[in-house]
Amino acid sequence: MIQTCVLHRVSLPLKLPMHTAHGHVREKQAILVQLIDADGIEGWAECVALAEPTYTEECTDTAWVVLTRHLIPRFARWLRQAPQPIHPSRAGEAFDDVRGHLMSRAAVEMAVWDWYAARTGQPLVDLLGGGRDRVEVGATLGMSDSLDLLAEAADAMVEQGFRRVKLKIAPGRDHAPIQAIRTRHPHLAMAADANGSYRPEDLRGLRELDGYNLQFIEQPLPEDDWFDLAELQADLQTPICLDESIRSERELRLAARLGAARVLNVKPGRLGGFGPVLRALRAAEQAGMAAWVGGMYETGIGRVHGLITAALPQMRYATDLGPSHRYFEQDLLKEPIGFAEPGMIEVPRCAGLAERVDRAAVHRFTTATWRADLTSF
Ligand SMILES: [Mg+2]
C-alpha cells in the first residue's frame, strides 16, 4: 500500500534561455512527486507546469496549491477504497470530480504507474505497450533577432545529429527564419511552432510557410479557436499539429471531426497522465492523425517518462525531448540522458525511476518540500 507522498519543488537553471511566443524561460521549475509504499518501494514523476501560466492556466505555484490541498487528499482517500491490488490505469479516477489542473493530476497518476513498475519489477515502457528500443530526437530552436545566429544554431543541431529542427515562430518572425534554415538544409526534417500566437487577420506570413515542406505547423492559432484552425487547415498543404488545444480525447475527436489538425503533439502532462495518453492515441489512430511527443523542458525525471511515451508504436515523428546536456549542467538522474548514436536516444527500460534518481541533485535544487502521511486523510 502506498503510504507516503513527498513533493519536491525544484528549480534548475537552463543552460540556454529559450525565447518563445510565450516569453523567455530561464530556469526549469518543477514539482517532483515521490510516492513511497509500506515496503519502501517508490514511484516518481514530474509535474511539468511552467513557472508562468503561459502554456496553459497551470503554473508551478497553482500546481503546488492544487496538489497539496486538493489532489493528494483525494488520492489518499481513493487509495483506501480502491480495489486491491491497485492498478495504475485507475489512478486517474481519484480526480474524477476535479476540473482542469491536468499537469498536476498527471504527476500523481504517472507516479502511480512508476511505482507499479517498481512494485512488479516490470519496465514501465512494457507496461504501457512498449515499442521501439531507440527514439529519434529533434531539436527546438527559440526565436532569435539574428538570422545568421539562428542559421548557425540550426547548423550545430544538424551537426550533432538531431533528426529534425523545430523553430519557434510568431507573426512577423516566420517566413524569413524558416527560409534561412531551409536554404542551407534543403532535405532537413523541419517544423514550426507558433504557440498560438497568430490571429486570423495576420496569417499571411504563416501561409507562406506552406512552400517549405515542413513536417507540420504547430498550434498556429489560440487553443480554443477551433473554426479558424479548421479553415486554416483546409487552406494549407502542411499539416497543422495541435499542442495546447488538445487536453483530452474529446478535444482530439473534435479536432479530427472539424478537420482542424492532422497531427497530435502528445505530452503526458497536458493530457493528464499515461492512461489518458493511451486513450488519446487510440482516438488519434482511429481519426488517422499522426502523433509524436513534445517537451516541456523537463528535468531528467519527466524526460524519462516522455521518452518512454515516445517509444510507443503509434508515434510517427521525432520527439522534442533531447539529451540532458542540451538543457542542464546537472540533471536529476545518476546517469544523464545522452545520445546512443547521433540523434537517437535509447528508451529507458527501468522498472520505475527510483533507481535512477540522483537524490543529492534533487536535494541541491530543492526550494520547498512537503510530506504527507496518506493514511492520515
Ligand atoms: Mg508546442
Boltz pocket constraint, residues with backbone or C-beta under 6 A from the ligand:
constraints:
  - pocket:
      binder: B
      contacts: [[A, 193], [A, 195], [A, 218], [A, 219], [A, 243], [A, 244], [A, 265], [A, 294]]
      max_distance: 6.0
